[in-house]
Amino acid sequence: MKYQSQKVARAYFTVALPLFVLQVIMGLYLGFSYFATVPQSVVNVFPFATARAIHTNLLVLWLLLGFMGGAYYIIPEETESEIFSEKLAYFQLALLTATGVAAVIGFLFGWNQGRPLLEIPRPLDMLVVVGALIFLFNIGITIIKAKRWTAIQGTLLGGLLFLALLYLFGIPFYKNAAIDWYYWWWVIHLWVEGAWELVTGAIIAFILLKITGVERNVVEKWLYIEVGLFLFTGIAGTGHHYYWLGAPRYWLWVGGIFSALEPLPIIFMVFDTLNHVRNRKLEVKNKFVLTLAVANAVYHLIGAGVWGLVHTLPQINYYTHGSQVTVSHGHLAFFGAYVLLNLTVFYYAFPKFKGIDVYNERRGKIGFWTMAIAMMGMGLTFGVAGVIQAYVERVLGFSYMTAQQHMRLWMAMTFVFGIFLVAGVVTTAYDLLFMKHAKEDGPFPGAVQLGGGEAV
């Protein structure tokens, strides 16, 4: 590593990976509950709602730890200076991890606020705010002292600052349910389709810059477009969640159209970079990381863009709102935009943490393709189940449980894909945590050499 303080990121990534594994295992339990009858004795101890709260909140936690670790890795190289305080960074990690553990234990005993993705109780909310403030202070002081500014670090800091500020809107509880959900959507939507998009753009730009050798202005021009689209489409696109809150009718069109444009800068950035690499015959230093970056862009476009556009158009959302179609969109979008983002930076950074210049990528490829295929299968089966659900419930007018009976086959197929997803996640986590030099890892083919054979 170029800077000693970059090793902080390794601790964040190492904590994030087991949380990722636990998150998908919780999802498997949820999938099983949709097509098989869980014994009442189990439900009494571990109900569906508790498993769902753990599943979704672990998703948020491990992704945020990945983003923050990524920032601690990127900022030193962008500012050409060490992180202001490593001790603060480790304290922040310990605080957020302890908060997450307390939240999971609390869910088991019914200690929650009841709002999806923001279930953690008020005292734990305060600890999250403290952790976010420590992070922003540490990163902010590092940038200020370095007196060196780049579009990558500016976009990254802006996305993380906006992410932290938005969290504050989810802390108060409003007695009027429509108002409460209005601000809830500010947090959820402007996180995943606003602030997190900026973080994605910055991290992918940094990775592409490092592994391809393209000029900085090639990737940074798309960051400026990303910021512009965030200001216009990300914020306006929040309106596709206002359909059911009594908001003015113009939100039907504003929300439905603008929200589909947000992933475009990412995919343009990646393919513009690939075009430069091809035309100028540039050497790609880590082809597997490039594969993950391309997959991030493609899945991002499919899950967040195409699925989002089709699902959120008012005429369709009238029938599909709150159905398994929503679940299909959510799984594909989160996996494409943010899970693959974290895995991209993990696979870029872990060889450098361990001083590995040549590592075997076979396990990583197996894990990636298993996850990618399984998630696409889950997206399709969730989608078919959701269409059946919308038709049976909202066209034919039958009850919720009647619709569930018609969906059972497709949910069973989702569970099978989920088993493969868990296998892919476990393989990937093992590969990252126990990565070795190719010579130590056995003589099988598939080694990738980094940095022209020099240790990095």
C-alpha positions, 0 to 999 in steps of 0.5 A: 500500500502507498499509505500506511493508514489505508490499512484501516479499510481492511478492518472495515471490509473484514467486518463487512463480509461476515455480515454479508454472509449472515444477511443472505442466510436470513434472506434464505429463511425468508424465502423458505417461509413463502412456500413452506409452513414454518412450525409455529414453535419456530415462528413464536421464537423467530417470526418472519418480521424479525428475520426481515428486519435483520435481513434488511438492516444487515444489508444497510450496515455491511454496505455502509461499512464497505463504503466507509472502508472504501473512502478510507482506502481512496482518500489517502491516495486522492489527497496524497496524505495519511488519514487524519486519525487512524484511532478515530477510524477504528473507534468508529468501526467498533461503535458502528459494529457494536450498534449493529450487534445491539440492534440485531439482538434487540430485534429478537426481543421486539425492540424496534421502531417498525419502519422498514430499513430504519427499524433500529430504536432511537438510542441506537440512532443516536450512536449511528449519528455519532459514528457518521460525525466521526467519519465525516470529521476524520475524512473532512480534516484529512482533505482540508489539511492536504489542500488537494482537491479532485473530482473523485474525492469531492464526489465521494465526500459529497455522497457520504455527507448527503447520506449522513444528513439524510439519515436525520430525517428518518429519526423523528416519528410523525403521528400522521402516517402519510407525513412519516412515510413521506420523510421515510422515503426521503431517507430510503430513496435519496440514499439508494438513488441519490447519495449512494449513486454518488458514492458508486460513481466516485469509487468506480471512477477511482478503480477504473483510473487505477486498473486501466491507466486512462487519463483522469479526465476520462472518468471524472467527466462522467462524475460531473454528469453523475452529480448533475443527474443526481440533482435533477433526476435523483431528487425528482425521481423520489416522486415515484414513491409519492403516488400513495401519499396524497401528493399532487398528480404531477408527481405521477409523471415526474417520479415515473420518468426521472427515476430511470435516468440515474444509472446512466452515468455509471454505465457510460463511464465504464464503457467509455473507459473500455473504449479508451482501453481498446483503442489505445491498447492500454494494459488492464492490471486486474482483469477480474476487478474490471469484470466486477466493475462492468458487471456493476454497470450492467446489473445497475442498469438492468436492476435499477434502470430497466426494472425501475422504469418498468415497475415505477411507471404510474399505470403499472405501479397502480397494480404492482405497488408493494407486490413481489415485483417490488422485491424483484426490483429491489434485489436486482438493484441493490445487488447490481448497484451496491453489492457488486460495488463493494466487491469491486473495491474489496477485490482491488484492495485485498491483494494490496493489503496482503502484499500479493502481486499474483493471486489465483482468481478461480475461486473469485470467478466461481463465487461471482458467477454463482451470485450473478446467475442466482440473483438474476434467477431470483429477480425473474422468479420474484417478478413472475410471482409478483405479476401473479400476485398483482393479477390475483389480488388487484385484478381478480380481487381475491384475498392475499392468502389466495394469491400466496397459494398461486405464487408458491411454485415461483417462491420455491424456485426463488429459494433454490436460487437463494441456496446458490446465492448463499454458496456464491457469497460464502465462496466469495467471502472465503476467497477474500478473507483467506486470499493467498499468493498464487504459489501458496494457493496451489498450481491450478490455472487462473492466476492474475498478475498485478502491476507488471509483476511488482509487489503492490 
